[in-house]
């Protein structure tokens, strides 16, 4: 991971209660998994920062190394890695996502 990518990742996580590393943007997701996570977060009225990993290959690969998680999207809340699409979906369906981001 490049130092610049690591700094971008760390700053985004540190400076935002909720950070979503995704493909595309919340208004124009570039994959179904990213779109689904955005939908879950919006359903619980979460305000979140996002990073479009497609805009920077170093961040795209770096976030996988940073979290030791092989897939994107990735959600962080309060500086802690929560998970990807399946975990966010499970949290949403159980009602835990609203509590986590509230």
Secondary structure in CASP SS format (residue, H / E / C, confidence):
PFRMAT SS
TARGET T0000
AUTHOR 0000-0000-0000
METHOD secondary structure of the structure
MODEL  1
X C 1.00
X C 1.00
X H 1.00
X H 1.00
X H 1.00
X H 1.00
X H 1.00
X H 1.00
X H 1.00
X H 1.00
X H 1.00
X H 1.00
X H 1.00
X H 1.00
X H 1.00
X C 1.00
X C 1.00
X E 1.00
X E 1.00
X E 1.00
X E 1.00
X E 1.00
X C 1.00
X E 1.00
X E 1.00
X C 1.00
X C 1.00
X E 1.00
X E 1.00
X C 1.00
X C 1.00
X H 1.00
X H 1.00
X H 1.00
X H 1.00
X H 1.00
X H 1.00
X H 1.00
X H 1.00
X H 1.00
X H 1.00
X H 1.00
X H 1.00
X C 1.00
X C 1.00
X C 1.00
X C 1.00
X C 1.00
X E 1.00
X E 1.00
X E 1.00
X E 1.00
X H 1.00
X H 1.00
X H 1.00
X C 1.00
X H 1.00
X H 1.00
X H 1.00
X H 1.00
X H 1.00
X H 1.00
X H 1.00
X H 1.00
X H 1.00
X H 1.00
X H 1.00
X C 1.00
X C 1.00
X C 1.00
X C 1.00
X C 1.00
X C 1.00
X E 1.00
X E 1.00
X E 1.00
X E 1.00
X C 1.00
X C 1.00
X E 1.00
X E 1.00
X E 1.00
X E 1.00
X C 1.00
X H 1.00
X H 1.00
X H 1.00
X H 1.00
X H 1.00
X H 1.00
X H 1.00
X H 1.00
X H 1.00
X H 1.00
X C 1.00
X H 1.00
X H 1.00
X H 1.00
X H 1.00
X H 1.00
X H 1.00
X C 1.00
END
